[in-house]
Amino acid sequence: MRRQIPDDVYRFVLTSVPSVPYLEAMLLLRAKPTAPWTAEELAQRLFLPAALAEGLLAQLCDSGLAAPGDVERTFRWSPGPAMVPMVDKLAEIYAVNVVDVAALIHSRQERRAVEFADAFRLRRKQE
């Protein structure tokens, strides 16, 4: 997996892309940068509940990739200039390498689950 994803994109995915739906939402907004998106429209395109799509839009805003639109309850693509090249590169790689990018995102989620579980693991006192 790592060999097919450049190091900078690999790091970006691990640090900035929490889920495949997040990535898909990001790419949808990027594909129509001037279009206003509602949670309902995004939910319909991604086959997700509207509440989850609303959360994704909020995450994209928090990440500096989207912003509230001109019309109430809409959002638009609005990345900072420094983010554009990285997102463009990720979009290109994802278009031809969906499986490896998705696997990388899932590996991040699995790693977090293991770390969370380890926090509750009982340890024997060392004598």
N, C-alpha and C positions, 0 to 999 in steps of 0.2 A: 504494500500500500504506500509506504513512505516514498519509495523510489519514483512513483508516478505523480506525486504531489510535491511541487517545489517547497523548499524549507520555509520560505516566508509565508506561503499560503497555508502550509501545515500548521505553523504557529498561530496564524490568524484564526483558523478554524478552531483550534484547541482553546484559544483565549477569548474568542468573540462570537462564536456561533453555538448557542446552547442546544439547538435541536434542528432536525430536518425541516419541520414546519416553519421555524424562524427563517431558515435559509430560503425556503420556497417563497415565503412572504416577502423577504428582502428582494428576491429576484423579480417577483411580480411587480413590485413598486418601481424597481429599477427599469423594467421593460417599458413602462409608461410613466416617465418621470413627471410629466405635467398633469397627469390625471388625478383627480381627487378620489380617494378610496374610502369606503365605509367598512366597518367591521363586517357587515352583512355581505357586501360584495366579495371581500377577501375570503370570508367563510365559505361562500358558495364556490369560489374558484379552487379552494384548497380542500373542500369536502370536510370542513371542520365545524364544530358548534360556533355560533357567533361570539359567545363569551370568550372562547379560546382565541379567536381571531382578534378580538378587542385587546386581549392581553399581549398578543404578538405585536400589534401596532404600538402599544404602550412601550414594549421592550425596544422596538425599533426607534422610537422617539428618545428613550433613555440612552440608547447607544449613539445617538447623533446621526442616524441614518434616515430618519423620517421626521416630519414636523406636522403640526396641525394644519389642515387646509384652510382655505378662505371661507368655506361653507362649514357650518357647525357639524360636528361629529364626522368630519372627513380628515384624511391624512394624505400627505404627498411625500414623494421621494425627496430627500433633502440632506444628502451626505456632505460632510465637510470636504474641502478640496483634497485633503491628505488621504481620505478614505477611498476616493473614486478609483485610483489605479488598483488598489488591492481588491476591491469588490469586483471590478472589471476582470481582473485576473482569475479570481475565484469563479466567476460566472463562466468564463471560458473553460476552465478545468472541469467544472461540474457538468457542463454540457456534453463533454466527451467521456467523463469518468464518474458517473453518478454513484456507482457502487462503492468505489474507494472513498469518495468524499463522505458519503452517508455512513460507511463503516467507521471512518475517523470520528465523526460526530458521535456515533453510538459508543465508541470506545471511551470517549470523554465522559459520557453519561455513566457507563459501567464503572469507570474508575472512581467517580464520585460516590456511587452507591457502595462500592467496597470500602472506601474511606469512611463513609458514614457508618457502615456496619462495624468496622474495626473500632470505632469510637465506643461501641457498646460491648465489645468483646471482653470477657472477664480474663484477667491475667493473674497468674499465680505469683504470690509474693516471692521475691528472690531472697534466699537465705544467705 
